Amino acid sequence: MVDLHSHVLPGIDDGAPDLNVALELARAAIANGITHIVCTPHIHPGRYDNSPEIINSAHRKLLHAIADEQLALEIAAAAEVRFGIELIDAAQQGTLPFLGQWHEKPVLLLEFPPGEIPYGAERLTEWLVSRGIVPMIAHPERNKAVLRNPARLKPFLQQGCMLQVTAGSVAGRFGRPCQDLSNQLLTAEVVTVLATDTHNLDHRPPDLYEGMACAAAVVGDAMARRLVEENPWEIAQFHFCAPAQSRSCAAT
């Protein structure tokens, strides 16, 4: 399985605090059946001021440790980028960290504030789409505005945005409302990817298999596997297949 949302890079956001914990998360991911991870630390100006240089440095550190431990896990670097006007400057400067590519277009993991969809969000995503960037909205099923009114996602879907639902939400780990909305989105066939959004071993573990199994009960085995294998691999292979291996998290 391929995980496109994971905070395992050590010491740069609210995920793994150090290299030892990062390696513990890597081992847990392997045990869960995950073979590839695109690491997505937060870029949230004023809170997590991560840059491509900071992310790439943490990625190299973990990559070397995984190699030293001979762990059967491939990792690449991208980011979970918080909605904001700074996105426009980064896109124009070519410094946005992309998850990979979907139909030869770069994919951006975009995070809205947890309690709302900001006013004018559709205009920013439309601007990104008009420039050939495909926004993938992170964990919409946990957004309070979407929970109150799932139709808030309709304009984004009409623009061509993709949805990444959290595996733990499908499994009920974030409560019944999030689970119900996840199932609704799955049934409507508007989810592109399931991912773990791993932060730690206790409350946000790298458990993709559980979410896949629960999704299979809703949409069937073939669709559930597509959400954790085929679709994320189509995006992530940009990082893992030669000659992409030399690309940084800011590849365009």
Long-range contacts (C-beta under 8 A, 24 or more apart in sequence): 1-32, 1-33, 1-34, 1-35, 1-208, 1-209, 1-212, 1-228, 1-229, 1-232, 2-34, 2-35, 2-36, 2-37, 2-38, 2-228, 2-229, 2-232, 2-233, 2-236, 3-29, 3-34, 3-36, 3-37, 3-38, 3-195, 3-196, 3-198, 3-206, 3-208, 3-232, 4-38, 4-40, 4-99, 4-100, 4-109, 4-136, 4-164, 4-193, 4-195, 4-232, 4-235, 4-236, 5-38, 5-40, 5-80, 5-109, 5-138, 5-139, 5-164, 5-166, 5-193, 5-195, 5-196, 5-197, 5-198, 6-37, 6-38, 6-39, 6-40, 6-195, 6-196, 6-197, 6-198, 6-206, 7-39, 7-40, 7-41, 7-42, 7-80, 7-197, 7-198, 7-199, 7-204, 8-37, 8-39, 8-62, 8-75, 8-198, 8-206, 9-39, 9-41, 9-55, 9-58, 9-59, 9-62, 9-77, 10-58, 10-61, 10-62, 11-58, 12-41, 12-48, 12-50, 12-54, 12-55, 12-58, 13-41, 13-42, 13-48, 13-50, 14-42, 14-48, 14-199, 15-41, 15-198, 15-199, 15-200, 16-200, 19-61, 19-62, 19-65, 21-200, 21-201, 22-62, 22-65, 23-62, 23-65, 23-66, 23-69, 23-71, 24-201, 25-198, 25-200, 25-201, 25-205, 25-206, 26-62, 26-66, 26-69, 26-71, 26-73, 26-75, 27-71, 28-201, 28-205, 28-206, 28-207, 29-73, 29-196, 29-198, 29-206, 29-208, 30-71, 30-72, 30-73, 32-206, 32-207, 32-208, 32-209, 33-208, 33-209, 34-73, 34-196, 34-206, 34-208, 35-72, 35-73, 35-74, 36-73, 36-74, 36-75, 36-76, 36-233, 36-236, 36-240, 37-73, 37-74, 37-75, 37-76, 37-206, 38-75, 38-76, 38-77, 38-78, 38-99, 38-100, 38-235, 38-236, 38-239, 39-75, 39-76, 39-77, 39-78, 40-78, 40-79, 40-80, 40-99, 40-109, 41-79, 41-80, 42-79, 42-80, 42-82, 42-111, 43-79, 43-80, 43-81, 43-82, 43-97, 44-82, 44-111, 45-82, 45-84, 45-86, 50-79, 51-95, 52-95, 52-97, 52-248, 52-249, 52-250, 55-79, 55-97, 55-249, 56-248, 56-249, 56-250, 59-249, 74-240, 76-100, 76-236, 76-239, 76-240, 76-249, 77-239, 77-248, 77-249, 78-109, 78-239, 78-249, 79-109, 79-249, 80-109, 80-111, 80-138, 81-108, 81-109, 81-110, 81-111, 82-111, 82-113, 83-110, 83-111, 83-112, 83-113, 83-118, 83-121, 83-124, 85-124, 87-124, 87-128, 88-124, 88-127, 91-128, 91-131, 91-133, 94-250, 94-252, 95-250, 96-133, 96-250, 96-252, 97-249, 97-250, 98-133, 98-238, 98-249, 98-250, 98-251, 98-252, 99-136, 99-235, 99-236, 100-235, 100-236, 100-237, 100-238, 100-239, 101-235, 101-238, 102-134, 102-162, 102-192, 102-234, 102-235, 105-132, 105-133, 105-134, 106-132, 106-133, 106-134, 106-251, 106-252, 107-133, 107-134, 107-135, 107-136, 107-162, 107-235, 108-133, 108-134, 108-135, 108-136, 109-136, 109-138, 109-164, 110-135, 110-136, 110-137, 110-138, 110-161, 111-138, 111-139, 112-137, 112-138, 112-140, 112-143, 112-145, 114-142, 114-143, 114-144, 115-143, 115-144, 115-145, 116-143, 116-144, 116-145, 117-143, 117-145, 117-146, 117-152, 121-156, 122-155, 122-156, 122-159, 125-156, 125-159, 125-161, 126-159, 129-159, 129-160, 129-161, 134-160, 134-161, 134-162, 135-161, 135-162, 136-161, 136-162, 136-163, 136-164, 136-192, 136-193, 137-161, 137-162, 137-163, 137-164, 138-164, 138-197, 139-164, 139-165, 139-166, 139-169, 139-197, 140-165, 140-185, 141-165, 141-166, 141-169, 141-174, 141-178, 141-181, 141-182, 141-185, 142-166, 142-169, 142-174, 142-178, 146-181, 147-177, 147-178, 147-181, 150-181, 150-184, 150-185, 153-185, 153-190, 157-190, 162-192, 162-193, 163-190, 163-191, 163-192, 163-193, 164-191, 164-192, 164-193, 164-194, 164-195, 165-191, 165-193, 165-194, 165-195, 166-194, 166-195, 166-196, 166-197, 166-211, 167-194, 167-195, 167-196, 167-197, 167-207, 167-208, 167-210, 167-211, 167-212, 167-228, 168-196, 168-197, 168-204, 168-207, 168-210, 168-211, 169-211, 170-194, 170-211, 170-214, 170-215, 170-218, 171-207, 171-210, 171-211, 171-213, 171-214, 172-214, 183-218, 186-215, 186-218, 186-219, 186-223, 187-218, 187-219, 189-219, 189-223, 191-227, 192-227, 192-231, 193-227, 193-228, 193-231, 193-232, 193-235, 194-224, 194-227, 194-228, 195-232
